[in-house]
Amino acid sequence: MEALGPLQLLQEVIVGVERSRQVNYCNVASITIMALDWLLTFEMEVSLIWTAKWNTTKILYFLTRYLPFIDTSIVIYHQFGYALPVSVCKTTYQYAAFMFVFGMAFAELILTLRTWAVWEKDRRLTYALPALFAAVWISGFTIIGFYLRSTHHMASPVPQLFGCIVQDANQILASCYILLMGYDACILALMVVRGIAAFRSGGDSQFMRVVYSDGIIYYIYLFTLSFVNTIIILKLPGDYVNLMVMVERVIHSVLACRVVLHIRQQGRVQQVVRQENLFGETDRNQGHYHHQDSSVQFWTNSFK
């Protein structure tokens, strides 16, 4: 391979800088979304999460909500750090990659638990969902390991403009998003099937609409993001491999946390309604209220 001339080298640097800027724009947009959502939901979080007893849901919520603040900070350091040595570039990139997978796994676990609750903790899914979850995420971590082995880093030729440069980005990373699309498609199918059955049986309360609409719409969003990431990795130049990675990481966090908040919020609203009904005329709708009470109680117990 012939050595690049000064003009060719300059042209490659200019192209690299421009692509790096585009990736950084997406990263900054992701952080903005994350911070804005946190500010918008902070009051709900204090009321519904902070004051609740410690349990699995609360731990998963805090991991899903606050790990992205650490992960994204590391990525920004990787992308903007001044004159970073190659060793630091490699370490920060590897940390961010594995923590992104961990973070999305926590978010998907919340969404999976919601689907399990939708099916009223069906015994078949009690075994099938953990097995599917483990298979997908063990495979994901394995693929990330192979991907990181194939990548190399170099110090920025223009440290005043951007930080580390990732070289030889392997398209095997797309396999992670294909796995995630398959998993989300399975969970989406379960939500749709159960949602249709619930509405046909008369489960049209606001609480049930929140549960099913959030579940179905959120999974469509996540499936679409994974599809976009797959296309970017397979079709665009290697410089764009991380273009939408942080976006998907942040959206996973935002949507999973909103699932918990919305279910708890509606559970509290329904609790107030039930208390008011105790002092009103409920004989005519006694069976209807009893059915909704049972559904709401089941859901709020699942996400306490």
C-alpha positions as CSV (number, residue, x, y, z in Angstrom):
1,M,0.0,0.0,0.0
2,E,1.4,3.3,-1.0
3,A,2.0,6.0,1.6
4,L,-0.4,8.9,1.5
5,G,0.7,12.2,0.2
6,P,0.3,15.4,2.2
7,L,-2.9,16.4,0.4
8,Q,-4.4,13.0,0.7
9,L,-3.5,12.8,4.4
10,L,-5.0,16.2,5.0
11,Q,-8.2,15.2,3.2
12,E,-8.5,12.1,5.4
13,V,-8.0,14.1,8.5
14,I,-10.7,16.6,7.4
15,V,-13.1,13.7,6.7
16,G,-12.3,12.1,10.0
17,V,-12.9,15.3,11.9
18,E,-16.2,15.9,10.2
19,R,-17.4,12.3,11.0
20,S,-16.2,12.6,14.5
21,R,-18.2,15.8,14.9
22,Q,-21.3,14.1,13.7
23,V,-20.9,11.3,16.2
24,N,-20.3,13.8,18.9
25,Y,-23.5,15.7,18.0
26,C,-25.5,12.5,18.5
27,N,-23.7,11.9,21.8
28,V,-24.4,15.4,23.1
29,A,-28.1,15.0,22.0
30,S,-28.3,11.8,23.9
31,I,-27.0,13.4,27.1
32,T,-29.5,16.2,26.6
33,I,-32.4,13.7,26.4
34,M,-31.1,11.9,29.4
35,A,-30.8,15.0,31.5
36,L,-34.1,16.5,30.4
37,D,-36.0,13.3,31.1
38,W,-34.4,13.1,34.6
39,L,-35.5,16.7,35.3
40,L,-39.0,16.1,34.0
41,T,-39.5,13.0,36.1
42,F,-37.5,13.8,39.2
43,E,-40.5,14.8,41.3
44,M,-42.3,11.6,40.4
45,E,-39.1,9.7,41.2
46,V,-38.8,11.2,44.6
47,S,-42.5,10.5,45.4
48,L,-42.8,7.0,43.9
49,I,-39.3,5.5,44.2
50,W,-37.2,7.2,46.9
51,T,-39.9,6.8,49.6
52,A,-40.6,3.1,48.6
53,K,-39.1,0.1,50.4
54,W,-35.9,-1.3,48.9
55,N,-36.6,-4.3,46.7
56,T,-35.6,-5.7,43.3
57,T,-37.6,-3.1,41.3
58,K,-36.1,-0.2,43.2
59,I,-32.5,-1.4,42.7
60,L,-33.1,-2.0,39.0
61,Y,-34.6,1.4,38.7
62,F,-31.6,3.2,40.2
63,L,-29.1,1.1,38.2
64,T,-31.0,1.9,35.0
65,R,-31.5,5.5,35.8
66,Y,-28.1,6.6,37.1
67,L,-25.5,4.3,35.4
68,P,-25.9,6.2,32.1
69,F,-24.7,9.4,33.8
70,I,-21.4,7.5,34.5
71,D,-21.2,5.8,31.1
72,T,-21.9,8.8,29.1
73,S,-19.3,10.8,31.0
74,I,-16.7,8.2,30.1
75,V,-17.7,8.4,26.5
76,I,-17.5,12.2,26.4
77,Y,-14.0,12.0,28.0
78,H,-13.1,9.4,25.3
79,Q,-14.4,11.7,22.5
80,F,-13.2,15.1,23.8
81,G,-10.3,14.4,26.1
82,Y,-7.2,16.4,25.2
83,A,-4.2,14.4,24.0
84,L,-5.2,11.1,25.5
85,P,-2.7,8.3,25.3
86,V,-3.7,5.2,23.4
87,S,-3.8,3.1,26.6
88,V,-6.4,5.5,28.0
89,C,-8.4,5.5,24.8
90,K,-8.5,1.7,24.8
91,T,-9.5,1.4,28.5
92,T,-12.3,4.0,28.4
93,Y,-13.7,2.5,25.2
94,Q,-13.8,-1.0,26.6
95,Y,-15.3,0.2,29.9
96,A,-18.0,2.1,28.0
97,A,-18.8,-0.8,25.7
98,F,-19.3,-3.4,28.5
99,M,-21.2,-0.9,30.7
100,F,-23.5,0.0,27.8
101,V,-24.4,-3.7,27.5
102,F,-24.9,-4.0,31.3
103,G,-27.0,-0.9,31.3
104,M,-29.3,-2.1,28.4
105,A,-29.6,-5.5,30.1
106,F,-30.9,-3.8,33.3
107,A,-33.4,-1.8,31.3
108,E,-34.5,-4.9,29.3
109,L,-34.9,-6.8,32.5
110,I,-37.4,-4.2,33.8
111,L,-39.3,-4.4,30.5
112,T,-39.2,-8.2,30.7
113,L,-40.5,-8.3,34.2
114,R,-43.4,-6.1,33.1
115,T,-44.2,-8.6,30.3
116,W,-44.0,-11.5,32.8
117,A,-46.5,-9.5,35.0
118,V,-48.7,-8.9,32.0
119,W,-49.0,-12.7,31.6
120,E,-49.8,-12.9,35.4
121,K,-46.5,-14.7,36.0
122,D,-47.4,-17.6,33.7
123,R,-45.5,-20.7,34.7
124,R,-44.3,-21.3,31.2
125,L,-42.8,-17.8,30.9
126,T,-41.3,-18.1,34.4
127,Y,-38.9,-20.6,32.8
128,A,-38.8,-19.4,29.2
129,L,-38.1,-15.7,29.7
130,P,-35.1,-16.1,32.0
131,A,-33.6,-18.7,29.6
132,L,-34.2,-16.4,26.6
133,F,-32.8,-13.4,28.5
134,A,-29.7,-15.3,29.5
135,A,-29.1,-16.6,26.0
136,V,-29.4,-13.2,24.4
137,W,-27.2,-11.3,26.9
138,I,-24.5,-13.9,27.3
139,S,-24.2,-13.9,23.5
140,G,-24.2,-10.1,23.6
141,F,-21.3,-10.0,26.0
142,T,-19.4,-12.6,24.0
143,I,-19.8,-10.6,20.8
144,I,-18.7,-7.4,22.5
145,G,-15.6,-9.2,23.6
146,F,-14.7,-10.3,20.1
147,Y,-15.5,-6.8,18.8
148,L,-13.2,-5.1,21.3
149,R,-10.4,-7.5,20.4
150,S,-10.6,-6.5,16.8
151,T,-10.6,-2.7,17.4
152,H,-7.5,-0.5,17.7
153,H,-7.1,3.0,18.9
154,M,-4.9,5.9,18.0
155,A,-4.3,9.3,19.5
156,S,-6.1,12.2,17.8
157,P,-4.0,14.0,15.2
158,V,-6.0,17.1,16.1
159,P,-6.4,17.0,19.9
160,Q,-7.8,20.5,20.0
161,L,-10.9,19.2,18.2
162,F,-11.6,15.7,19.3
163,G,-10.1,12.9,21.4
164,C,-9.6,9.2,20.6
165,I,-9.9,7.6,17.2
166,V,-11.3,4.0,16.9
167,Q,-9.8,2.0,14.1
168,D,-10.8,-1.3,12.4
169,A,-14.3,-1.3,13.8
170,N,-15.6,-4.7,13.1
171,Q,-19.1,-5.2,11.7
172,I,-19.6,-8.1,14.1
173,L,-21.1,-5.4,16.4
174,A,-24.2,-5.5,14.3
175,S,-24.9,-9.0,15.6
176,C,-25.6,-7.5,19.1
177,Y,-28.3,-5.4,17.6
178,I,-29.7,-8.2,15.6
179,L,-30.0,-10.3,18.8
180,L,-31.6,-7.4,20.5
181,M,-34.1,-7.0,17.7
182,G,-35.0,-10.7,17.9
183,Y,-35.5,-10.5,21.7
184,D,-37.6,-7.3,21.5
185,A,-39.7,-8.8,18.8
186,C,-40.5,-11.8,21.0
187,I,-41.4,-9.6,24.0
188,L,-43.4,-7.3,21.7
189,A,-45.4,-10.3,20.4
190,L,-46.2,-11.4,23.9
191,M,-47.4,-7.9,24.8
192,V,-49.6,-7.6,21.7
193,V,-51.2,-11.0,22.3
194,R,-51.9,-10.4,25.9
195,G,-53.0,-6.8,25.2
196,I,-55.6,-7.9,22.6
197,A,-57.0,-10.5,25.0
198,A,-57.2,-8.0,27.9
199,F,-59.1,-5.4,25.9
200,R,-61.5,-8.0,24.5
201,S,-62.3,-9.1,28.0
202,G,-63.2,-5.5,29.0
203,G,-59.9,-4.4,30.6
204,D,-60.1,-0.8,29.3
205,S,-59.2,1.1,32.5
206,Q,-56.7,3.9,32.3
207,F,-54.3,1.7,34.3
208,M,-54.5,-1.1,31.8
209,R,-54.1,1.3,28.9
210,V,-50.9,2.7,30.4
211,V,-49.5,-0.8,30.9
212,Y,-50.2,-2.1,27.4
213,S,-49.7,1.1,25.4
214,D,-46.4,1.8,27.1
215,G,-45.3,-1.8,26.6
216,I,-46.1,-2.0,22.9
217,I,-45.1,1.5,21.9
218,Y,-41.8,1.3,23.8
219,Y,-40.8,-1.9,22.2
220,I,-41.5,-0.5,18.8
221,Y,-39.2,2.4,19.6
222,L,-36.4,0.0,20.8
223,F,-36.8,-2.3,17.9
224,T,-36.5,0.6,15.5
225,L,-33.4,1.9,17.2
226,S,-31.7,-1.5,17.0
227,F,-32.6,-1.7,13.3
228,V,-31.2,1.7,12.6
229,N,-28.0,0.8,14.5
230,T,-27.7,-2.4,12.5
231,I,-28.0,-0.5,9.2
232,I,-25.5,2.1,10.2
233,I,-22.9,-0.5,11.2
234,L,-23.3,-2.6,8.0
235,K,-23.7,0.2,5.4
236,L,-21.9,3.3,6.6
237,P,-18.1,3.8,6.9
238,G,-16.5,2.4,10.1
239,D,-16.2,5.9,11.5
240,Y,-19.9,5.9,12.1
241,V,-20.0,2.7,14.1
242,N,-20.8,4.6,17.3
243,L,-23.1,7.1,15.7
244,M,-26.3,5.9,17.5
245,V,-25.0,3.7,20.2
246,M,-25.3,6.2,23.0
247,V,-28.8,7.2,21.7
248,E,-30.0,3.6,22.2
249,R,-28.3,3.3,25.5
250,V,-30.1,6.5,26.8
251,I,-33.5,5.6,25.3
252,H,-33.3,2.2,27.0
253,S,-32.8,3.9,30.3
254,V,-35.5,6.6,29.7
255,L,-38.2,4.1,28.6
256,A,-37.5,1.5,31.3
257,C,-37.6,4.1,34.1
258,R,-40.8,5.5,32.7
259,V,-42.4,2.1,32.8
260,V,-41.8,1.8,36.5
261,L,-42.9,5.4,37.2
262,H,-46.1,5.2,35.1
263,I,-47.2,1.9,36.7
264,R,-46.6,3.2,40.2
265,Q,-48.3,6.5,39.4
266,Q,-51.4,4.8,38.0
267,G,-51.4,2.3,40.9
268,R,-51.5,5.3,43.3
269,V,-54.3,7.0,41.4
270,Q,-56.3,3.8,41.4
271,Q,-55.8,3.4,45.1
272,V,-57.3,6.9,45.6
273,V,-60.2,6.0,43.3
274,R,-60.9,2.8,45.3
275,Q,-60.9,4.8,48.6
276,E,-63.4,7.3,47.1
277,N,-65.6,4.5,45.9
278,L,-65.9,3.2,49.4
279,F,-67.9,6.3,50.2
280,G,-69.9,6.4,47.0
281,E,-72.5,4.3,45.3
282,T,-70.7,1.3,44.1
283,D,-73.3,-1.4,44.3
284,R,-74.3,-1.0,40.6
285,N,-70.7,-1.4,39.5
286,Q,-69.5,-3.7,42.2
287,G,-68.3,-6.4,39.9
288,H,-66.5,-3.9,37.6
289,Y,-64.7,-2.3,40.5
290,H,-63.8,-5.7,41.9
291,H,-62.2,-6.8,38.6
292,Q,-60.2,-3.5,38.3
293,D,-59.1,-3.8,42.0
294,S,-57.8,-7.2,41.4
295,S,-55.8,-6.2,38.3
296,V,-54.4,-3.0,39.8
297,Q,-53.4,-4.9,43.0
298,F,-51.6,-7.5,41.0
299,W,-49.7,-4.9,39.0
300,T,-48.8,-2.7,41.9
301,N,-47.6,-5.7,43.8
302,S,-45.4,-6.7,40.8
303,F,-43.8,-3.3,40.6
304,K,-43.6,-2.2,44.2
